[in-house]
Structures are given as structure tokens and as C-alpha cells.
Amino acid sequence: MRSSRLVSILLLLQTRGRMTAAQLAQELEVSVRTVYRDVEALSTAGVPLYGDAGHAGGYRLLDGYRTRLTGLTAAEAEALFLAGAPGPAAELGLGPVLAAAELKVRAALPVELRAHADRISGRFHLDAPGWYAAGEEAPYLPEVAEAVWDNRVLDVTYRRWRAPTDVRRRLEPYGLVLKAGRWYVVAGPGPRTYRVDQILELTVVDEEFSRPEGFDLATYWTAYQRDFHDRLHQGEAVVRLAPGVKLPGAVPHPTDPDSTDPHSTDPDGWTVARVPIESIEHAQGEFLRLGTDVEVLEPPELRARMARTIAELAERYGNSTSSSGD
């Protein structure tokens, strides 16, 4: 809508300074002719907007002019308060800062938008961790966050899963990521990823570091997740599944290469499929969860482990049944 576009032009010039008609048109995804008409409308309305010709020309606002318009629509106001994330902010030591910022934004909003913002806080609550994920204590999170802000080197004792478990590390913290309720710090050299809750001791070193030029935290994390999933499933298993049972990542069985269905069906209604697995040990636990609804065909090592475990369970529960009947 035009009114929203006019406000956007004001805010763009206010935050970025001088911009050409072509730059405004590209930003707003409209034609240059439309920008000309919008600028004329703003000038007619009394906005101190000036245009300079020449190679370094463009539109700009009178020096010192600041619009008091927020430019927020009702939906934008709602989204702003929904994104508040009070839990993570409190963990970073920014709870009072976030509350103060929300109070100032709420006071600056028009009455009708203020009502929308208040309603979103009362109707939606964000709680990222899963039901069965125990909260991980990360006592050094505020110190890590401060080091991220100040580009300070950290000397930490870190606990990892393989021996030697407790190691000393010199970290240059580039950024923090909250994933499924757990905090990770991305740090150089490398960079590499560390769980904040696994930091056992921490000392902030009186030394600054320089972030790598062009480093983007979101881009790194996307690539890190992709590499993690690629490394996670390095094997595969062939299984038979009871009717109606599906497994993620299943592909057609090799004996039926022309099948377009990710599960190849047996005459008895069971389906045969190849599924990715992380390891023999991990796959055994996952398949045992399905009980009698799955039969492992390959690899032989996994099938043998399943058979051995099931036989031991049958013997144990069989003995319990006979004992209870005496």
C-alpha cells in the first residue's frame, strides 16, 4: 500500500542517509517513476526532503530531521513482541534490558498497535526445548556472551566426549547460537563449535581478537548443521516394516530399483526399505523401539545384535512369568 511505502521511504532515508531513486526503487521493489511520485507526495505533505542532481546525488532528509513515525503495522508490532524471547535473553543476562526496550517500544506505539502488542504477549509463549530434554545449566553463559560482544579471548577448561575428556582451550568467540534449548559458542581458531554447558572453568583473557573478515554466523551454522547431518548417517540398514509403519529417510530397496515408492511392499503387506543409520549401536536402540513392527535384514552384524538382545529379553521375561506363577 502507498501509505506503508511512504513511511518506508522516510525510514530508509533516515537510517541510510542519501539514496538515489534507483536504490529506493530496488529496495521497495517498485519502479523509479513510482519513487518520483512518492517523493513528490512527501514533499507536498511538508516533509523536508531534498533531491541533489549529479553523480553523487540522490534524495536526503534535512539534517537533524527525525520522523516520529514507527512505520509498524499491526502484524509487525505483534511479530516484534513475539520475538522477544524473554527466556534466552534472561540467560544472557539481558532480561532487564529486554524488558526496558519493550516498555519503550510499547510507549512509542499508537494506541491501536499497543493493544496488538499487549495481546500477543498474553496469547503466545515460546518454550524451545523438548519435553524430555532436561535443562542444561550453563553457568558461564553471561561471561561468554560478554566476550562475544567485546571480542575478548577466553581460556577455558572444556569437557568433551572422547578421552582425554577435560582439555584446555583458547577460544576466540565469534558468536552464540541457541539450538533446541542448548547454547553453543562458535569460536576460533577454526572456527569450531562448543557447547557452553560443557565449559568447566573460564577466564577472560586481557587480549582482544579480530573476527575473520566476511565471517557470517548464520551462514556458518547452516553449513555446520548440513555437515553434521551428513556425518551423522554414514551407514544404512535394510529392514522389513509392518503395514502402516514408516521411517524417515527410507529409499526403495535395491531389489526393486524401478519403484517410486520409498517402501517396497511384500505380498503380506510388509514393506522392505533401506534406511540411513548413525551406527550399529544407535540403530539397534532405535529399531528396538518399534518392537515386533520391524525386522532387520541387513547388515548381518546389526541383525545378529538384534536377535541376541531379543533372545536375552525373551529369556528374562520368560523366567519372570514362570516365577510369578509359582
Order of alpha helices (4+ residues) and beta strands (2+ residues): alpha-alpha-alpha-beta-beta-alpha-alpha-alpha-alpha-alpha-beta-beta-beta-beta-beta-alpha-beta-beta-beta-beta-alpha-beta-alpha
